[in-house]
Amino acid sequence: NRNNVRIIGPNCWGVGCAESSLNVSLVKQMPPGGKLAFISQSAAVCAAILDISLKEQIGFSHFINVGGMLDVDFADLVNYLGNDYKVGSIVLYMESLPNIRSFMSAARAVSLVKPIVVLKAGRSPAGVRAASLHTGALIGEDAVCHAAFERCGIVRVCTIQELFDCAEIMA
């Protein structure tokens, strides 16, 4: 706090930025460069997207795993990436949304100029249990999140396959 340093994590595997050749992550190879930014709360989903991006040569401008979001959260990153002219679109995988008001504010502003696609875990009771066990966070009613996404102009997908398809199309 004293030096205004923000922290991503804990419980994450890091950040990659293609333009600056930045790889502060636990993985050896980041995806190729592109205009698509990817933010995930789950390292497992990051790994799956990374594998597909390397195989299919899908490029990313940013590849971010936020983990437990102690400090930096989805709202901060959507706002940041929304102001980066080299980012054409943003794809999110989220298990919880701790600060929905600031997220809605950032997403509403950014979605006017760039598409935002989200896959939100916890649509079913089993999904809620699985996601809450993974992150330890409480997960809100799916209907509330769905209404918030719709109000912000976010495109919501329902499966990992749809998320992959959207990432590939936007890339």
N, C-alpha and C positions, 0 to 999 in steps of 0.2 A: 504493500500500500504506500509506503513512504516514497518509493521511487516510481509509482504509477506503472508497475509491471503487472500485466494480466496473466492469469494462469488457465491453461486448458487442461481439463482432467478433474480429478484423478481417475485412475482406472481406465486409461486410454492408451492407444498405441501411437498417437502423434499426429503430425501435420506434414503435408507436402504441398509445395507450390511450384508448378512447372516452370513458370517464367523466370524465377530466380534460382532454379535448380536446388530448391530447399527441400531437404528430406530430414526432418527431425522426428523420425518415427522408428518403430521397431521392425520395419520391413526393409529388405535390401533394395528392392526395385519399386519405384513409384510408376503410376501409369504414364503414358505419353501425354504431352501437352495438348491443350484444347481450350474451349471456351465454357465448358461445363464445370460448375463447382459442386462438389459432393460433400455433405455433412452427415455423419452417422453417429448415433449414440452407441451403437453396437460394433465392437471390433470384429465379430464374426461376419456381420453384413459387409463391413469394409473389406474383409478378406475375400468374400465372394465377389463383390463388385470389382476388386482389384484383379482377381483371376480372370474374370470375363473381359475386363478392359484390356489386359495384356494379350489375351487370346484374340479378341476382335479388333484390337487397336482403337479402342474408344479413348479419346483424349479428355483430360481434365485440367482445368486451370488450378484448382485447389482440391485437395483430398484430405478431409479432416475427420478425425474421430474425437468427439467431445467427451466421451466417458461420463463421469459423474456430475459434470457441470458445477463444480464448486464455485467458480468465478465466471468464466466466459460461458455463455449459453447460446441457444439457437437465435435468440433475438439479436444478440451482439454480432454474431456471425452473418446473419441475413442482412443486417444493416451494413456491415463492413463490405460484404461481397456485392451488395446492391450498389455501392458507390464505386466499385472497381469496373472501369469501362472495358476491361479485358474479359470480364465474366459475362457470358451471354445468357445463362440460365442457371438455376440452383435446384439441386435434388437433395431431399432430406429423408433420412430414416430416423424416426423418433419412437421412443418407448414411453417417455413421459414429457410433459411440457410444464415445467415448474413455474414459469413466469409468463402466463398466457397474455396478460395485458401488453407487456412490452413486446412480446412476439407478434401479437396482432398489429401493433403500431408499425413495427418494422416491416412485416410482411405486406401490409396494406400499401405502404409507400413503394416498396420494391416491386411488387407484382404489377404495378402500373407500367413499369418499364422493362421488366424481365420476367419470363415465366418461372414459377416456383412449383415444383412437384413434390408431394410428400406421401410417404408410406408410414402410417401411424400404427404401431402395434397395439394390440388390446381391443380388437373389435368384438371378440367373443369373450365369455367368462373365462375360458381356458387361456386365451391369449392375454387377458389381463393378469391372471395368476403367473403365467410364464414371464411376462415382461417385468412385473413387480418383483419377482424373485431375482431376476437378472440385475436390475438397477437399484432395487431397494426403495424405489420411489412409488408413491401412490399414483395411480393412473386414473384420470378423470373419465367421466361418462363419455362413451364414444360419440353419442349424439351431440354433446356440447362441443367436442373437438371438431366434429364434422361441420357444425354450423359456423364455428369460428373460421375454419379453413375456407368455407364457401363465402363468408362475408369478406374475407381478405383477398379473394380472387386466386386462391391456391387451388391447383389441380390435385385432387387426391386419387391415389391408386390404391388398390386393395390387396395386391399380391407382389411378391418379390419379382415374379416374371414381368408384371406390368411396370415395376420400377426399372428393371433392366431394359425393357422395351423403350420406355420414355427416355432413359439416359442415352440409349443408342440413337434414337431419333433426334434428340436435341444436340447430341455431339456432332 
